[in-house]
Amino acid sequence: MSSDGLLKALNDSQRYLNLAYKKHLDKKEAQWLINNAVSNFNNYYNSGFIEYRKSVAEAGDFAAVEWIGRGATFKDALGREYIDCLGGFGVFNLGWAHPKVVGAVQAQLEKSPLPTQELLDPLRGMLAHLLAEITPGNLQYSFFVSSGTEAVEGAMKLAKLYTRNSGFIAAVRGFHGKTTGSLALTGKATFRRPAQPLYNNVYHVLYGDADAVEQQLRIAREVGNDIAAVIMEPIQGEAGAIVPPEDFWPRLRQICDKYEVLLIADEVQTGMGRTGKLWGVEHWDVVPDIITSAKGLGGGVMPIGAFISTPKIWSVLNSDPFIHTSTTGGNPLACAAAIAAINVTLEDGIVEQAAEKGEYFLRQLKNIAACHSDVYTNITGKGLLIGQHFISDDIGYAVASGLFKRGVLISGTLNNSRVIRVEPPLVISREEIDTILNRLEDTLNELHATVFTPKLTVETFSPPMAVISKTTTNSDVAAV
């Protein structure tokens, strides 16, 4: 750092602010913005993104740099329009820049953007009250953070404090985040191995196999391993929108009660209506001991996460309220966004929309898959959390890139690269869904005509892993 460097930073920051204040860019400004974004990512953020992102590799002469969006569509800096079939991996449940959510944040911004940390900030209490009203059973108390992985970390800590045990049972191919504790729960070697050794009292079982969960708890009791909780996603998102057997969640509840361990539902992606129920566990009328939430909770406007539990379990935090804190978690802006998001979700029937549109989308995708059975292996999901399963990674990428070139943003899943997720804003219209389906058909027809004839080898994805021992430890899952 030098005086010249500081002067340059001052000038650069002013130029960036001038662009940020602009609603519209002329062609020259847009091209400068695109080149600047590519250069900054390459030199100062992470050059790997430049090679990975379809927005760079498949966008032609100028990379696609997001600029403005409303509802289920957005435009890049050059004005190219896209239908959002990715939804920020579940962030944009209410679409881009929902006016009621934006308005609530703007109103709060004019009063107090951040809390004093000493006085009572009213919106935090209001949001906690609302979550007590909309979560299942007797879940009542909430703690607020800024992301899903923080919510999972908090849920882990709460479970350990309450049970005075330290172990967890999670699922192979489950995804719970990438900070150290949540990463230990995540069931994918690609993410886990570089950060090992991780928290070591974690055991992974096949998702959807309640017998495997009970077997692991039985072994833990026999050998003296202390288990605090079982944590699962109601529907596995990053594994490919994997829906468990109908008896899985009811049996998990019974098994956890039998062995006196807590049941944590990771609803970071499935919550706030994504699967056609307000919370994913409601598909099976199960009340967990702790729920985690994030992504859609902020209404697509502010980052916020939460973990929520019962008065009995929360007593360990009430007795020492400073044992778990966050400087910016649950700030007034984020809470205002979440309050508005809950209001819109209930007032506009967003959950019902997700169920109806998801049923239609699933049915049409299954029809398309049946007509292209040489490239598809399965269509899975509930509501508007859907997975298109292809026979290879190459085909999955070809479909995603083909749709991108046709103005549809869609992407693969983190834990299963040959699955293309369908996770649009829940406010997407039927007409936009039909447009996506038509462009998907065009992409598949082009794939057949110009690329290659697929191999006949087919993997099955139900259950997502076919051959693995029923109970695995951390060292076992590293091989997956």
N, C-alpha and C positions, 0 to 999 in steps of 0.2 A: 504494500500500500504506500502511495506517495501522494503529495499534494496534487500532482497532475492526474493521478488515478481518481482521487476524490472529486476533482472538477469534472472529469469525464463521467463519473457516476451521477453527479448532479445533473449534467446535461442529458445523459441517457434516461434517467428517471423521469425528467420532464417530458421528453419525447414519448416515453411509454405512457405517461399519464394523459398526454394530449390525445393519443390514439384511444385510450380507454374511455375517454369522455365522448368520443365520436360514435354516433349511431350508424352512420353510413360511411363507407370508404370508397374513394375513387379507385380506378384500376391501378394507378401507380402506388397508392398507399397500400392497397391490398397485396400487391406483389412484394413490396418492401416488407410488410408484416410476415408474409409466408417465408421469405428468405431469412429473415431475422429469427423466426421461430425455429426453423431447421438448424440454423447455425448455433443458436443458444442451447438447444437440446443436445446437439452434437458436442459442443465445447464445454458446457457448464452444468448440464443436468444428467443425462445418460445417453451416450451415443448409441447404445443398443436399441433404444426405441426407434431410431431412424430406420434401422433395417427391419424391425419387427412390424411397425405400423403399416396397415394397408393404406392409411391416409397419405403416406409418403410413397410406398412402393407401387400402388395401383392408381394413383391420382393423376397421372399424366405429367405435363410440364411443370405444374405447380402443385405442391402438396396441399391436401385439404386441411385447412386450419379452421377450427370451429369458431363461429362468430355470434350467431343469434338464433334463438329457437323459441317456438311457441307450440304448445300441445305436443303432438307426436312428430313434428317436423322441425328441422333446423337447416340453417344455411351456413356455408363456409365463407371465408373472407372474400372469395370471388363471386359469391352469390349463388353457387351451385346448391341445389336443394336436395335433402335426403329425408327419407322416412326413417325414424329411429326405431329399429327393431331390437335394440340392445338395452335402451333405457338406463344407461349408466350402471349396468349390472344390478339393477333394482333400485337405483336412486330416484329415477324419474317416474315414480308411480303416478303422480298427478300431472305428468308432462313437464315440458320446459316452461319455467317462469310463470307458474300459475298465479293469476293476478291477486287472489285473496291471500296467498302465502307471501308473495312479494310485498303486498300492502301492509301486512302485519309486521314484517321485518322493517320496512321503511318507517312505520309509525314508531316502533320501538327504538329505532336508530336515532330518532330525533330527541329521545328522552335520555336513555342510559344504555349504551352499547354493551358495557361490561359491568360486572358486579363489584361492589366495594370489598367483598370477601369478609365483611364484618356485619353489616346490616342484613336483614332478611330481604332477599330479592323475590318479589311476589310471583313472577312468572314460573319460577322453579317449582313453587308449591302448587300453582295452578296445573302445570303439566303433570306433576306426580298424581294429583287428584284425578285428572282425566284418565291417566293410564290405569289407575285402580278401578275406574268405572268400565273400561273396555277390555281388560284382560280377564282370562278365565278364572273361575273359582274365587279363592280368597287371596289372590295376589294383590298386594296393597301398597308396598313401599318401593320407591324407585331411587336409583342413583344415576346421574347423567354424565356422559362422557362425550367424546367427539367422533368416535368411530366404532365399527363393529368389533374389531380386535380388542379394543379397550373394554368393551362391554363383556366380552368373553373372559378377559383377564379378571375383571371385577367379579364375575359370577364364580370363577374358580376360587378366588380369594374368599368370597362369602361362604362357599361350600366348605372350604377348609376350616374357616373360623368356627362355623356352626358345628360341624361333625367332629372336629379335632382329628380328622384323618387327612391324608395327603394324596391318595391315589385317584385316578380317573380311568374310566372306560370310554373309548370313543370308537369311531368307525373307520375302516379302511376306505380311502377316497373321500372321507369327510373333509370339509374345509371350515376352519374356525378363525383364521387370521394368520398373520405372519410375525407378530411380536413373540417373544420367547415362550411365554406360557401357552398362548393359543396355538403357536406353531407345534408345540409338543403334542397337542391334540389332533392337529391336521394330519390326515392319513395319506400323504403322498411324499415319497422319497425325494423327488426333485426339489421340493421346498425344504425338507427337513435336513437332508444329509449335509449341505454346506454349513449349517449352523450347529451341528452336533459337537459335543454332547448337549442334549436338551434335558429338560425336566424328565426324570427317569422313571417315575412311578405311574406310567401311563400304559394302558393295554388296549390294543386295537382288535376289533372283531369285524366280521362281515356285516355290512349294513343290511338291515332287514331280518337278521337271524337272532330272534329273541333267545333261542336255546343257547347260542354262543355267549350271549351276555350273561345268562344265568350260570353257565358252566364256568365262566371267568370269575364270577362272584363267589361261586362255590369253592373254586380253587384258592381264591384270595383268602377266604375264611379259613380254609384248611391249612394253608401255609403261613398265615399271619400277615398277609399284605393288607394294609388298611386302605379302603376305598371310600372316598368322599362322595363321588357322584358319577352317574352315567350321563354323558352329554351326546346328544344327537341332533341333527337337523330333521325337522318333520318330513321334508322332502330334500334329498341331497341336490344342492344347486350346482356346484362346480363339478360334481361327478357326472352331470348330464341330465338333471331333472329326474332323478331316480325316485320313484314312488315305492314305499315299502309295502309288504303284504298288509292286508286289512287288520290283522290281529297284532301287528308289531307294536304299535304304540300302547294299546290297552295292556298287552303283556309286559311291556317295559314298566308301566306304572305298577302292576302287581308285583313284578320281580324286585323293583327298587324298594317297595314297601316291605316285602318279605325279608330282604337282606339289610334293611335299615340304612339305605344310601339315598342320596338326593337324585332327582331326575331333572336335568337341565335341558330345556328346549332352545336350541340356537335358532332364533327366528330373525336373525339379521337380514336374511334375504327373503324369507317366506312371509314375514309379518306385514301388517298394514294392507292386507287384501290381495297380495300378489297371487295366491293360489286359489282364489275364489272363496276363501274364508278370511275373516279379519286376522286370525292367527292360524298357522298351518295345523296345529294340534287339534283345532276344532273339527277337522275332518273325522276325528276318531273320538271326540268328546273326552279328551284326556286333559287333566289339569297338572302341569308340571310344578315342581317346587321353585324353579327359577326360570324366567324367560329372558333372553337377550334380544334386543332390538336395535336397529340402526337403519342405514340406507334410506328407505322410504319414509322413515319417521320425520325427517327434515323437510318433507314436501318438495324435494328437488331443488331447494333454495339454500338451506344451511346444513352443515354437517352436525349430526347429533346422534348419540347412541344411548342406550339405557340397559341396566339390568334390574329386574323387578322380582320381588319375592314376597313371602307371607310375613305377617307380624311375628310369628314365632321364630322364624329363621332370622329375620331382620333384627331381632333383639340384640344380637352380638355387635351390630353396628350402632344401635341406639345407646348401648352402654358406653361406647367410646366413639363418638361421631367423628373424631379426627384420625381414626385408624385407616381410613381410605378417603382421600380428598383429590380434587382436581382444580387447578387454578381457573381454567377456561371452560371445563365441562359444565353443561347446563347453563351457559351464559344467556342473558336475556334475549339476544337476537335469535339464538338457536331454539330457545324455548318458545318464542313467539311463532317461529316457523312451524314447530311441531304442533302447537295448539291449533294453528290454522289448518295444518295438514289433517289433523283428526277431525276438525269441523267439516272440511270439504269431503273427506272420505265418507263420513256419515250422511251429510246433507245431500250429496250427489249420487249416493248409491254406488260408490266406486267398487265395493266388494262384489255386489251383484253384477256390475258391468264386467268385472274380471272373470266371474264364473261363466257368464253367458258368452262373452267374446272368446274366452279360452276354450269352451266346448266347441264352438264353431271352428276356431283356428285348428284345434287338434284334429277334428273330423276331416277337414280339408287336407291337412298335412298327411294324415294316414292314407287318404285317397291318392295323393301324389306319390307317396312312398310305395304304394301297391303297384302303381304304374311304372315305377323305376326301382323295382326290387333288386336289380343288379347292383345298385349303388347304396341303397338304404338297408339298414338292418333293423331299425326300430324307430318309433316315435313315442316319447314318454313325457309325462308331466301332468300337472293339474293347473287349472286357471291359466294365467299367462306366464307361467314358468314351464317352458317346453324345451325338450331336447330332440334335435334331429340327429340320429345316429347313422354314420356312414361307414363303409367298409374299410376306409383308410384315412390317414391324416391328409394325404394329398388331395383326395376328393373333397374332404371337408374344407380345406383351404380354398380349393378351386370354386366351390359353391359360395363361400363367404366373399371372396374377391370378385366373383362374377356379379353377385348382388350389389356389392359396393359400387362397381362400375355402372350399375343400373340405378343408382340412387337409393339403395337400401343399406343402412348400417346394421351389421350383424356380426357376431363373433363366436369363436369357439369357447369352450369352458376351460378353466385352469387345470382341472384334475383329469380331463379326458379330452385330448386334443382332436379326436375325430368326431366329437359331438359339437354341433353348431347350435347355440342356444337361441331360443326365441323368447325375448323378455322385453317387449315393448312397453311404453307407458300404458297404464290401465285405461287412460282416456282415449286411446287410439280408436278411430272410427272404423265401422265395417268396410267402408270404401277403401280406407288405407290398408286394411287387412287384405282385401281382394287384390289391391295393387301389388302388395308384397307377394301374394300367391302367384299372380300372373308373371311377375318378374322372376320368381323362383322357377317356374316352368320354363321360361325362356333360357335361364341359366343352365338348367339341366339338359335341355335340348341341345344347346351349344356344346355342353360338355360331351354329350354322346357323339355329336357330329364332328367335332374338331380336335378333341384332346386324345382320348385313348379308350379302349375297351377294358373295363375293370376286370381284375382278377376275380375268380369265383370264390376265394377264401372269404368266409363270413364269420365275424365274431358275434357272439350273443351278448346282450347287455342286461339280461334279467335273470338272475342277479348280476350286478356289474362285474363281479370277479367269479370265475367258474371253479378254479382249483386253488384252494388255499386252506390251510388248517383253520379250524373254527376259532381258535384263540391264538393271538400273536402278541409278541412283545415288541418293544421299540426296535430291537435288532432285527426281528423278522420283517417288520413293515418297511425297513430300509431297502429291502430287496424288491419291493413292489414298484 
